[in-house]
Amino acid sequence: MDQGTVTSKGQLVIPAPLRKKYGIKKGTKVAFIEQGNKILLQPITKEFIRSLRGILKSDGSAVQDLVDERRRDLEREEKKLARFGIR
């Protein structure tokens, strides 16, 4: 198990073997994830971002979903206007 020490400024040095293994370089962003009584560090690297591809896929097109939603909004607005005798 590798260890590090938190400095007076709250900084933590990630041991070199772990930095190399996970592709952590100067400027790499790291997400801090609370999980129960643990804190997980997740490097935000190109590999991590690539691993997320496709997790939000849907059956339809996002553009078509937006067009459909706008059409429903328009229909609701037209019904409101019709109730007030407008249009």
Buried (B, 14 or more C-beta within 10 A) or exposed (E): EEEEEEEEEEEEEBEEEEBEEBEBEEEBEBEEEEEEEEEEEEBEBEEBEEEEEEEEEEEEEEEEEEEEEEEEEEEEEEEEEEEEEEE
